[in-house]
């Protein structure tokens, strides 16, 4: 389980699914029912997750050796919409079991 850097949300794994809990409201939303894990829904269980240092992204790995990235942003990029976690991509470039995932700081300030 991981807290976002601002401490407002707790993102946790429960039975292979992602759960996001608002610490202030003590409300929990279960995903991936609303949070897609790919363009095609799969039954692969989520094994690990990590939140970026700026709290704008979180990534997770699943039992199919994929890494899935989510971004916290305005729905459909429209500032008039609500901010929510959105599927950003899924990569299956690993042939072996993923043992750990992490975010790193970019050397290039424009990244």
Secondary structure, DSSP 8 states (H G I E B T S, - for coil): -EE-TTSSEEEEEETTEEEEEETTTTEEEE-SSSS-SSSS-----EEEEEE-TTSSEEEEEETTS-EEEEEEEEGGG-TTS-EEEEEEEEE---SS----------SSTT-
